Amino acid sequence: MLKKDNFWIGVILAVILCGLSIGAIYLCLHLLNCSINDNAKLFLFAFVPDILLLRYYAKKQYSKATKGLILILVFGFCLLLYFLNFIGGLNFSS
């Protein structure tokens, strides 16, 4: 499945990896009795597996799957920034 150059394969793999990473981070926060609002920036680490998969696909020159990964990475990163700004984790006004 990793060796197919298809846009939807890239999208599906990116969503699955990001979802698993978010779930693992949420589980760790829950086990450590930490609040999501206090440690929301830790969710930036959820994009690391997708970035590694993006590097793999870019190195293999699978351009369609790479486009799907980039789409999910940009969309997910924008959603995370919106969430961090919404809860007050980021301060854009200086």
Secondary structure, DSSP 8 states (H G I E B T S, - for coil): -TT---HHHHHHHHHHHHHHHHHHHHHHHHHTT--TTTSGGGGGGGGHHHHHHHHHHHHTT-HHHHHHHHHHHHHHHHHHHHHHHHHTS-----
